[in-house]
Amino acid sequence: MNLAGQTSDKINLANASSGTLTINSVNIIDPATTQIDKNFSVQVINPAVESTIQLALSDAVQTQFASHKYISDYAGESTTTDNVLATTLWAQDFYESHTTTERTEYSKLGLSDDKRSITITERREDGGAHFDTSLGDTLKVVNQDTTLTDESFKTSNASDVYTEKEELGVTRGNVIVEGVVDSTGESVVRSTMD
């Protein structure tokens, strides 16, 4: 069986067959291989007509497959950042950046569900922790955003109070802060800055 080329010897059946064909040994052409395709699959039985024949693995082959794990997928660390919306509500407390650390998927070989192919039957991931990090004061993020020209930071509730926790910095584009005044009171933006 060639792991890199995803090929193997194949049994072609000209007539309908039934029963179980046990594989007693598997010669892996590239035994030093540590990586295989995440969709790895090689068909061993090729029935030309409708057959119910299936493969089985001997104890020795099962031990061979169980003793080797291959890297079938890898992802480096990646970070994405929330896009600032044209309208941000006061109730939205934050925008975030999302970081996923390096992740490696290890796989082992076995029989496919139809028992006619050798494929990946076990997958396990190492790593891949996920972290969310606030970008800071929401009004500051909106105020300094460069992706949109016109943005608004608004509420429709007269009882809302937004407390600014960081310096807003230089305004990029047009930012409108909208509150509400009604018979019950008025929306308030407060600052904790000196």
PAZAPA-4460 file (N, C-alpha, C; in steps of 0.05 Angstrom, whole numbers, plus 32768, in hexadecimal, padded with zeros to 4 digits):
% residues 194
    n_x    n_y    n_z   ca_x   ca_y   ca_z    c_x    c_y    c_z   seq   type   mol
   8011   7FE8   8000   8000   8000   8000   8012   8019   8000     1      M     A
   800C   802B   7FEE   801B   8044   7FEB   800B   805A   7FF9     2      N     A
   8014   8064   800F   8005   8079   801E   8005   8093   800F     3      L     A
   801B   809B   8004   801D   80B5   7FF6   800C   80B5   7FDD     4      A     A
   800D   809F   7FCE   7FFE   809E   7FB5   7FE2   8094   7FB8     5      G     A
   7FDA   808C   7FD0   7FC0   8081   7FD6   7FB9   806B   7FC2     6      Q     A
   7FCB   8057   7FC0   7FC6   8040   7FAE   7FCD   8027   7FBE     7      T     A
   7FC2   8011   7FB5   7FC9   7FF7   7FC0   7FC2   7FE1   7FAC     8      S     A
   7FCC   7FC9   7FB2   7FC3   7FB2   7FA2   7FA5   7FB1   7FA5     9      D     A
   7F98   7FA8   7F8F   7F7B   7FA7   7F8F   7F71   7F8C   7F86    10      K     A
   7F5C   7F83   7F92   7F4F   7F69   7F8B   7F37   7F70   7F7A    11      I     A
   7F38   7F69   7F60   7F22   7F6E   7F4E   7F11   7F54   7F4C    12      N     A
   7EF8   7F57   7F51   7EE6   7F40   7F51   7ED5   7F40   7F37    13      L     A
   7ED6   7F2B   7F27   7EC7   7F2A   7F0F   7EAB   7F1F   7F14    14      A     A
   7EA8   7F0F   7F29   7E8F   7F02   7F2F   7E85   7F0B   7F4B    15      N     A
   7E6B   7F08   7F4F   7E60   7F0F   7F69   7E6D   7EFD   7F7F    16      A     A
   7E75   7F09   7F95   7E83   7EFB   7FAA   7E77   7F03   7FC5    17      S     A
   7E7A   7EF1   7FD8   7E72   7EF6   7FF3   7E87   7EEB   8006    18      S     A
   7E83   7EF1   8020   7E96   7EE7   8034   7EA9   7EFD   803D    19      G     A
   7EBE   7EF4   804A   7ED2   7F07   8056   7EEE   7EFF   804C    20      T     A
   7EFD   7F13   8044   7F18   7F10   803B   7F2A   7F1E   8050    21      L     A
   7F3B   7F0E   805E   7F4B   7F19   8073   7F67   7F21   8069    22      T     A
   7F6F   7F39   806E   7F89   7F43   8067   7F9C   7F3B   807E    23      I     A
   7FB0   7F2B   8078   7FC3   7F21   808D   7FDB   7F32   8090    24      N     A
   7FE2   7F42   807B   7FFA   7F53   807D   7FF6   7F6A   8069    25      S     A
   8001   7F81   8071   8000   7F99   805F   801D   7FA3   805D    26      V     A
   8027   7FA5   8045   8041   7FB0   803F   803E   7FCD   8038    27      N     A
   8046   7FDF   804A   8044   7FFB   8045   805E   8003   8037    28      I     A
   805C   800D   801E   8073   8013   800D   8084   8029   801A    29      I     A
   8078   803C   8026   8087   8052   8032   8083   8052   8050    30      D     A
   808F   803F   805E   808A   803C   807B   8093   8053   808C    31      P     A
   80A4   8064   8082   80AE   807B   8091   809B   8093   808F    32      A     A
   8086   8090   807F   8073   80A6   807B   8066   80AD   8095    33      T     A
   8065   80C7   809B   8057   80D1   80B3   803E   80E0   80AD    34      T     A
   8039   80E6   8093   8022   80F6   808C   8012   80E7   8076    35      Q     A
   7FF8   80E9   8078   7FE6   80DF   8063   7FD0   80F3   805F    36      I     A
   7FC4   80F1   8048   7FAE   8104   8041   7F97   8100   8054    37      D     A
   7F8A   8116   805C   7F74   8114   806F   7F5C   8105   8064    38      K     A
   7F5B   8101   804A   7F45   80F1   803D   7F50   80D6   8033    39      N     A
   7F66   80CD   803F   7F72   80B4   8035   7F5F   809D   8034    40      F     A
   7F5F   808F   801D   7F4F   8077   801A   7F59   8067   8002    41      S     A
   7F5E   804D   8004   7F65   803D   7FEE   7F52   8025   7FED    42      V     A
   7F46   8021   7FD6   7F33   800B   7FD2   7F43   7FF1   7FCD    43      Q     A
   7F3E   7FDC   7FDC   7F4C   7FC3   7FD9   7F3B   7FAF   7FC9    44      V     A
   7F21   7FAE   7FCE   7F0F   7F9C   7FBF   7F00   7FAD   7FAB    45      I     A
   7F01   7FA4   7F92   7EF3   7FB2   7F7D   7EDF   7F9E   7F70    46      N     A
   7EC7   7F9D   7F7A   7EB4   7F89   7F6F   7EA8   7F94   7F54    47      P     A
   7EAC   7F84   7F3F   7EA1   7F8C   7F25   7E83   7F89   7F24    48      A     A
   7E79   7F78   7F35   7E5C   7F74   7F36   7E54   7F75   7F54    49      V     A
   7E3A   7F75   7F59   7E31   7F77   7F75   7E3B   7F60   7F85    50      E     A
   7E49   7F67   7F9B   7E55   7F52   7FAD   7E51   7F5B   7FC9    51      S     A
   7E51   7F47   7FDB   7E50   7F4E   7FF8   7E6A   7F47   8006    52      T     A
   7E7F   7F41   7FF7   7E98   7F3A   8003   7EA4   7F52   8012    53      I     A
   7EB1   7F4D   8029   7EBD   7F62   8039   7ED9   7F5B   8042    54      Q     A
   7EE8   7F6F   8049   7F03   7F6B   8054   7F02   7F68   8072    55      L     A
   7F16   7F5B   807D   7F1B   7F5A   809A   7F39   7F5D   809D    56      A     A
   7F42   7F66   80B4   7F5E   7F69   80BA   7F66   7F55   80CE    57      L     A
   7F7D   7F48   80C9   7F88   7F35   80DD   7F91   7F44   80F6    58      S     A
   7F95   7F36   810C   7F9F   7F43   8124   7FB9   7F52   811F    59      D     A
   7FCA   7F46   810E   7FE4   7F52   8109   7FE1   7F6D   80FA    60      A     A
   7FCF   7F6E   80E7   7FCA   7F87   80D8   7FBC   7F9B   80EA    61      V     A
   7FAA   7F93   80FB   7F9D   7FA5   810D   7FB2   7FB2   8120    62      Q     A
   7FC5   7FA1   8129   7FDA   7FAB   813B   7FEC   7FBF   812B    63      T     A
   7FF2   7FB8   8112   8003   7FC9   8101   7FF5   7FE4   80FE    64      Q     A
   7FDC   7FE4   80F7   7FCD   7FFE   80F3   7FCA   800D   810D    65      F     A
   7FC6   7FFF   8123   7FC2   800D   813D   7FDC   8019   8147    66      A     A
   7FF3   800F   813E   800D   8018   8148   8017   8031   813A    67      S     A
   800B   8038   8123   8015   804F   8114   8000   8065   8113    68      H     A
   8008   807D   8119   7FF6   8094   8114   8003   80A7   8101    69      K     A
   7FF3   80B3   80F1   7FFC   80C4   80DB   7FF0   80E0   80DE    70      Y     A
   8000   80F4   80D6   7FF5   810F   80D6   7FE4   8112   80BD    71      I     A
   7FCA   8117   80C1   7FB8   8118   80AA   7FAE   8135   80A6    72      S     A
   7FB3   8147   80B8   7FAB   8162   80B4   7FBB   8174   80C8    73      D     A
   7FC1   818C   80BF   7FD0   819E   80D1   7FC6   81BA   80CB    74      Y     A
   7FC3   81CA   80DF   7FBC   81E6   80DC   7FCD   81F7   80EE    75      A     A
   7FDA   820B   80E3   7FEA   821D   80F3   7FD8   8230   8102    76      G     A
   7FE4   8240   8113   7FD5   8253   8123   7FC8   8268   8111    77      E     A
   7FAF   826E   8117   7FA0   8282   8107   7F91   8294   8119    78      S     A
   7F8E   82AD   8110   7F7F   82C1   811F   7F6C   82CF   810C    79      T     A
   7F53   82D1   8114   7F3F   82E1   8105   7F34   82F6   8118    80      T     A
   7F2A   830C   810D   7F20   8322   811D   7F04   8328   8114    81      T     A
   7EF2   832D   8127   7ED7   8334   8121   7ED6   834D   810F    82      D     A
   7EC5   834E   80FC   7EC1   8366   80EB   7EAF   8379   80FA    83      N     A
   7EB6   8392   80FA   7EA6   83A7   8106   7E8E   83AB   80F4    84      V     A
   7E76   83AD   8100   7E5D   83B0   80F0   7E57   83CD   80EB    85      L     A
   7E47   83D3   80D7   7E40   83EE   80D1   7E30   83FA   80E8    86      A     A
   7E21   83EA   80F6   7E12   83F2   810D   7E19   83E0   8124    87      T     A
   7E24   83EB   8139   7E2B   83DC   8151   7E19   83E5   8168    88      T     A
   7E0C   83D2   8175   7DFA   83D8   818B   7E0A   83DB   81A5    89      L     A
   7E01   83ED   81B6   7E0F   83F1   81D0   7E10   83D7   81DF    90      W     A
   7DFC   83C6   81DC   7DFC   83AD   81EC   7E11   8399   81E3    91      A     A
   7E1D   839E   81CB   7E33   838C   81C3   7E4C   8395   81D1    92      Q     A
   7E54   8385   81E4   7E69   838E   81F6   7E85   838E   81EA    93      D     A
   7E89   837E   81D4   7EA4   837D   81CA   7EA5   8371   81AE    94      F     A
   7EBC   8377   81A1   7EC4   8369   8189   7EDD   8359   8192    95      Y     A
   7EE2   8342   8184   7EF7   8331   818D   7F09   8328   8176    96      E     A
   7F21   8320   817E   7F32   8311   816B   7F31   82F4   8175    97      S     A
   7F32   82E1   8163   7F30   82C5   8169   7F49   82B6   815F    98      H     A
   7F57   82AA   8171   7F70   829C   816A   7F6D   827E   816F    99      T     A
   7F74   826E   815B   7F76   8251   815E   7F93   8249   815B   100      T     A
   7F9D   823B   816F   7FB9   8233   816F   7FBD   821C   815C   101      T     A
   7FD6   8215   8157   7FDD   81FF   8145   7FCE   81E5   814C   102      E     A
   7FC4   81D7   8138   7FB5   81BF   813C   7FBF   81A9   8129   103      R     A
   7FC3   8192   8134   7FCC   817B   8124   7FB8   8164   8127   104      T     A
   7FB0   8158   8110   7F9E   8142   8111   7FAE   8128   810B   105      E     A
   7FAC   8115   811E   7FBA   80FB   811A   7FA4   80E6   8113   106      Y     A
   7FAB   80D5   8100   7F98   80C1   80F7   7FA4   80A5   80F7   107      S     A
   7F93   8091   80F8   7F9B   8075   80F6   7F8B   8067   80E0   108      K     A
   7F96   8052   80D5   7F89   8044   80BF   7F78   802D   80C9   109      L     A
   7F64   8026   80B8   7F53   800F   80BE   7F41   800A   80A6   110      G     A
   7F2C   7FFB   80AA   7F1A   7FF4   8094   7F04   8009   8092   111      L     A
   7EFC   800E   8079   7EE5   8020   8074   7ECB   8013   807E   112      S     A
   7EB6   8023   807F   7E9C   8018   8088   7E92   8001   8077   113      D     A
   7E97   8003   805D   7E8E   7FED   804B   7EA1   7FD5   804B   114      D     A
   7EB7   7FD7   805A   7ECA   7FC1   805C   7ED7   7FB9   8042   115      K     A
   7EDB   7FCD   8030   7EE7   7FC7   8017   7F00   7FD9   8012   116      R     A
   7F05   7FEB   8024   7F1B   7FFE   8020   7F2B   8001   803A   117      S     A
   7F43   800A   8038   7F53   8012   804F   7F53   8030   8050   118      I     A
   7F4C   803B   8066   7F48   8058   8068   7F4F   8062   8084   119      T     A
   7F4C   807C   8088   7F4F   8087   80A3   7F37   8080   80B4   120      I     A
   7F3B   8074   80CB   7F24   806C   80DB   7F25   807A   80F7   121      T     A
   7F3C   8086   80FD   7F3E   8093   8118   7F4C   80AD   8114   122      E     A
   7F41   80C2   811F   7F4D   80DD   811E   7F4F   80E8   813A   123      R     A
   7F65   80F5   8140   7F68   8102   815A   7F77   811C   8156   124      R     A
   7F6E   8131   8163   7F7A   814B   8160   7F8B   8152   8178   125      E     A
   7FA2   815D   8173   7FB3   8169   8189   7FB4   8187   8184   126      D     A
   7FB2   8196   819A   7FB4   81B3   8197   7F99   81BE   818F   127      G     A
   7F9A   81D5   8182   7F81   81E2   8179   7F72   81F1   818E   128      G     A
   7F7F   81FB   81A3   7F71   820B   81B7   7F68   8225   81AB   129      A     A
   7F52   822F   81B5   7F45   8247   81AA   7F44   825D   81BF   130      H     A
   7F4C   8275   81B7   7F4C   828C   81C9   7F3E   82A3   81BD   131      F     A
   7F2C   82B0   81CC   7F1F   82C8   81C4   7F2A   82E0   81D4   132      D     A
   7F31   82F5   81C6   7F3D   830C   81D4   7F2E   8325   81CC   133      T     A
   7F25   8334   81E0   7F16   834C   81DC   7F27   8361   81CE   134      S     A
   7F1C   8370   81BB   7F2B   8385   81AE   7F2A   839F   81BE   135      L     A
   7F1C   839E   81D5   7F1B   83B6   81E6   7F00   83C3   81E6   136      G     A
   7F00   83DC   81EF   7EE7   83EB   81F1   7ED9   83EB   81D5   137      D     A
   7EBF   83E4   81D5   7EB1   83E1   81BC   7EAF   83FB   81AC   138      T     A
   7EA9   8411   81BA   7EA8   842B   81AD   7EC3   8433   81A1   139      L     A
   7ED8   842C   81AF   7EF3   8432   81A5   7EF8   8422   818B   140      K     A
   7EF0   8409   818B   7EF4   83F8   8174   7EE5   8403   815C   141      V     A
   7ECC   840B   8160   7EBB   8416   814B   7EC8   8430   8141   142      V     A
   7ED0   8441   8154   7EDB   845B   814D   7EF5   8459   813D   143      N     A
   7F05   8445   8141   7F1E   8442   8133   7F1E   842F   811C   144      Q     A
   7F06   8424   8116   7F04   8411   8100   7F09   841E   80E5   145      D     A
   7F19   8411   80D4   7F1F   841D   80BA   7F12   840E   80A3   146      T     A
   7F01   83FA   80A9   7EF5   83EA   8093   7EDC   83F7   8088   147      T     A
   7ECF   8408   8098   7EB6   8415   808F   7EB9   8433   8092   148      L     A
   7EAB   8442   8080   7EAD   845F   8081   7E98   846A   8094   149      T     A
   7E80   845F   8094   7E6B   8469   80A5   7E62   8453   80B8   150      D     A
   7E63   8459   80D2   7E5B   8445   80E7   7E4A   8453   80FC   151      E     A
   7E3A   8443   8109   7E2B   844E   811F   7E2C   843C   8138   152      S     A
   7E2B   8448   814F   7E2C   843A   8168   7E12   8443   8176   153      F     A
   7DFF   8431   8179   7DE4   843B   8180   7DD6   8429   8194   154      K     A
   7DC2   8435   81A0   7DB0   8426   81B1   7D94   8431   81AD   155      T     A
   7D7F   8420   81B2   7D64   8429   81B0   7D57   8429   81CB   156      S     A
   7D67   8427   81E0   7D5D   8426   81FC   7D66   843E   820B   157      N     A
   7D53   844E   8214   7D5A   8467   8222   7D68   8462   823D   158      A     A
   7D65   844A   8248   7D72   8444   8262   7D8E   8439   825F   159      S     A
   7D98   8436   8247   7DB3   842B   8243   7DC8   843F   824B   160      D     A
   7DDD   8434   8258   7DF4   8444   825F   7E0C   8436   8254   161      V     A
   7E1C   8443   8243   7E34   8437   8239   7E4C   8445   8247   162      Y     A
   7E5D   8435   8253   7E75   8440   8260   7E8E   843B   8250   163      T     A
   7E99   8450   8246   7EB1   844F   8236   7EC9   8449   8249   164      E     A
   7ED9   8435   8242   7EEE   842C   8254   7F0A   8432   8249   165      K     A
   7F0C   843A   8230   7F26   8441   8224   7F24   845A   8213   166      E     A
   7F3A   8467   820F   7F3B   847E   81FD   7F32   8476   81E2   167      E     A
   7F21   8487   81D5   7F16   8480   81BB   7F29   8482   81A5   168      L     A
   7F3E   8492   81A7   7F52   8495   8192   7F47   84A6   817B   169      G     A
   7F55   84A4   8165   7F4E   84B3   814D   7F37   84A6   813E   170      V     A
   7F22   84B6   8138   7F0B   84AC   8129   7F12   84A7   810C   171      T     A
   7F0C   8490   8102   7F11   8488   80E6   7EF6   8489   80D8   172      R     A
   7EF1   849B   80C6   7ED8   849D   80B8   7EC3   84AC   80C9   173      G     A
   7EAA   84A6   80C4   7E94   84B3   80D2   7E87   849F   80E6   174      N     A
   7E88   84A6   8100   7E7C   8495   8114   7E66   84A5   8122   175      V     A
   7E4E   849B   8122   7E38   84A8   8130   7E30   8498   8148   176      I     A
   7E2F   84A5   815F   7E27   8499   8178   7E0A   84A1   817D   177      V     A
   7DF8   848D   817E   7DDB   8492   817F   7DD0   8487   8199   178      E     A
   7DC2   8499   81A8   7DB3   8491   81BF   7D96   8497   81BD   179      G     A
   7D87   8495   81D3   7D6A   849A   81D2   7D63   84AC   81EA   180      V     A
   7D51   84BF   81E4   7D45   84CF   81FA   7D27   84CB   81F8   181      V     A
   7D1B   84C2   820F   7CFE   84C0   8210   7CF4   84C8   822B   182      D     A
   7CDB   84C3   8231   7CD0   84CC   824B   7CDC   84BF   8263   183      S     A
   7CEA   84A9   825F   7CF6   849A   8275   7D13   84A3   827B   184      T     A
   7D1F   84B1   8268   7D3A   84B9   826C   7D49   84BB   8252   185      G     A
   7D64   84B8   8254   7D74   84BA   823C   7D8C   84A7   823D   186      E     A
   7D94   849E   8226   7DAB   848C   8225   7DC4   849D   822B   187      S     A
   7DD7   8490   8239   7DEF   849F   8242   7E08   8490   823A   188      V     A
   7E1C   849F   8230   7E37   8494   822C   7E48   84A1   8241   189      V     A
   7E55   8491   8251   7E66   849B   8266   7E83   8493   8261   190      R     A
   7E95   84A2   826B   7EB2   849C   8267   7EBF   8498   8282   191      S     A
   7ED1   8484   8284   7EE0   8481   829C   7EFC   848E   8299   192      T     A
   7F00   849C   8282   7F19   84A9   827D   7F1A   84C4   828D   193      M     A
   7F32   84CC   8294   7F35   84E6   82A2   7F32   84FD   828F   194      D     A
***
